[in-house]
């Protein structure tokens, strides 16, 4: 087990960095979108589907 960690430690580190950067980017975009929507003054209602219920 220790040999596997030694062999792939750099790859795992890069993978962890990529995951953290993707999460930070997603949170930043969500925050930016929410702020833009709030600043526009448009009231958002919860979306309600129109039409038939296909899951009956």
C-alpha positions in Angstrom: 0.0 0.0 0.0 2.8 2.4 0.9 4.6 1.6 -2.4 1.4 2.5 -4.3 1.1 5.8 -2.5 4.7 6.7 -3.2 4.3 5.8 -6.9 1.2 7.8 -7.5 1.5 10.6 -4.9 2.3 13.3 -7.5 -0.7 12.2 -9.7 -3.0 12.2 -6.6 -1.8 15.6 -5.6 -2.5 17.0 -9.1 -5.9 15.4 -9.0 -6.7 16.9 -5.7 -5.6 20.4 -6.9 -7.8 20.0 -10.0 -10.8 19.0 -7.9 -10.3 21.9 -5.5 -10.0 24.4 -8.4 -13.1 23.1 -10.1 -15.1 23.4 -6.9 -13.8 26.9 -6.3 -14.7 27.9 -9.9 -18.2 26.4 -9.6 -18.8 28.3 -6.3 -17.5 31.5 -7.9 -19.7 31.2 -10.9 -22.8 30.5 -8.8 -22.0 33.5 -6.5 -21.5 35.7 -9.6 -24.8 34.6 -11.2 -26.8 35.1 -8.0 -25.3 38.6 -7.5 -26.0 39.5 -11.1 -29.6 38.3 -10.8 -30.0 40.2 -7.5 -28.6 43.4 -9.0 -30.9 43.2 -12.1 -33.9 43.6 -9.9 -35.8 40.8 -11.5 -38.0 38.8 -9.1 -37.5 35.1 -9.7 -40.4 32.8 -8.9 -39.9 29.1 -8.4 -40.3 27.3 -11.8 -43.5 25.4 -12.3 -43.7 22.9 -15.2 -46.6 23.3 -17.6 -48.2 20.4 -19.4 -49.0 16.9 -18.6 -47.4 14.8 -15.8 -45.6 12.1 -17.7 -44.7 10.0 -14.6 -48.2 8.8 -13.8 
